[in-house]
Amino acid sequence: MSIPEIVRYYGADEGTKAVILYTEGFSNPREFLEAARDVTAKKPILAMKAGRTEQGAKAASSHTGSLAGVDIATELIFEKTGILSFTDEGEMARAAMAFASQPIPKGNRVGIITNTGGPAVIATDVLVSCGLDVPKLAARSIERLKESQFPEAALENPIDVVATAGGPQFRGALDVLLDEEGVDSIFINFVTAPFTDTHEVARQIVEVNRQGRKPIVCNFMTDLSQERFQITRDILKAGGVPIYANPSDAAKALGALSRYGRLKQRHIGLPQTFTDVDALKARLIVEQAQKEGRTVLSATDVYNIFEAYGIPVAGWAVTANASEAAAAAERIGFPVVVKVDCEAIDHKSDMGGVAVNLKDAATVRATVDDMQSRLGHFGTLKFFVQKFLPGGRELIIGATAERGLGHLVMFGLGGIYVEVLKDVSFKIAPVTRVEAGEMLSSIKTAALLDGVRGEKGIDRQAVMALIQRVSQLLGDLPMIQEMDMNPVMAFADGVYAVDGRIRI
């Protein structure tokens, strides 16, 4: 059976609470994506991708005979379909214990019950790092706790029932947290003190757990060389309580439940279809290039495709010599940018093939003549003249074709430093509005998009719309292998593509 078939099989099995997947990649990514989307609508998939490093990917390739390179697409499939991704197989297995018996929390607020201080502190740190919140309890909950707890107990959150606590104290705290509207899940630190009836504590935890009202995980710290504590453990296990030997493991398991809860609440919506596009015009441009045996489209082709898809561009013209460039600059309006246009030159900036802020016709002529003399040996040159748009935030929007999956769309900070900073985000096309928004907010320098030190923020809605237009373009033109819009100049009141490259 293939991986998609296996996933569908366990997805349909009523006795399977969650599916655990360990993979080095997929021979048919699109087929797996569709299978995973169907299964995650019914039950959790917990997955781990092997081969995350160059060395690991090489080892994976030697095993499968077909997978090479670091496979970012697999992680994007996990994200697209709501699969819970892990980087540690032990953590994934321990999380599966919780998924096997516990309901999914409705939110990220956790109530903690402990009979000792240290593990509660450790658990709190890990829970918070997993995105959970340890809120204050309502006043009425604290008043209820006073009825069941010893005078020396701490009645905040965490609730410290103290070392001498027995079944009644644990049960009283559990009942309060079950009824507390500000708590979505319960974390228990249960250290087996020799002077308490640990069996009764376990029975009370089991009784509450069987109600299934809120997820419960238990950090069960004990000496299993003692038979009595083995019996306590067996009571908890038989009662379906997920137990862990240390607070960090228990906290991460609860964190996984909460993370999955957030995934279930994430609705990415459907991709927008823009009706003001001329898909036929764009396709004819690409097909003509294919007939001529060209794999890199000319600037004229690229910008005509952009305009066919409603992608805003600064005023432009493609010229053959200095005189034409000067005349075009006069029509467009100064200042302008001049860029060399030649299929053999990829990185125009590095070759001295870009000149910005040219303010008159004489400067345009001199610039073009200089480029012709320095770069003419690359072949026939054309010169792209475009309106200069200073002061915006430089962004990059791009795409690359992924074998068997379609296109990956990229967004990030652009300009000449993009390959150094590598502050980018990817999504699988088609990209919805929600996903486009996530791309903007997920880069490390996202704060720059809102403006810093008095700068104006960018028009986020315009950038999100641009990403979605690119996504639609890629769906209509699957023969595109690579596409870069770098930079895209983003302003407070609009966004413009000022450089583009397409390879088919």
Secondary structure as UniProt FT lines:
FT   HELIX           3..12
FT   TURN            14..15
FT   STRAND          19..23
FT   HELIX           29..40
FT   TURN            41..42
FT   STRAND          45..49
FT   HELIX           54..64
FT   HELIX           72..81
FT   STRAND          84..86
FT   HELIX           89..101
FT   STRAND          109..114
FT   HELIX           117..129
FT   TURN            130..131
FT   HELIX           139..148
FT   TURN            151..152
FT   STRAND          159..160
FT   TURN            163..164
FT   HELIX           167..179
FT   TURN            181..182
FT   STRAND          185..191
FT   TURN            194..195
FT   HELIX           198..209
FT   TURN            210..211
FT   STRAND          216..221
FT   TURN            224..225
FT   HELIX           227..238
FT   TURN            239..240
FT   STRAND          243..244
FT   HELIX           247..265
FT   HELIX           279..291
FT   TURN            292..293
FT   HELIX           299..308
FT   TURN            309..310
FT   STRAND          316..319
FT   HELIX           322..332
FT   STRAND          336..341
FT   TURN            343..344
FT   TURN            348..352
FT   STRAND          354..358
FT   HELIX           361..375
FT   HELIX           376..378
FT   STRAND          382..387
FT   TURN            390..391
FT   STRAND          393..402
FT   TURN            403..405
FT   STRAND          406..413
FT   TURN            416..417
FT   HELIX           418..421
FT   STRAND          424..428
FT   HELIX           433..442
FT   TURN            444..445
FT   HELIX           446..450
FT   TURN            453..454
FT   HELIX           460..476
FT   TURN            478..479
FT   STRAND          482..491
FT   TURN            492..493
FT   STRAND          494..497
FT   STRAND          500..503
//
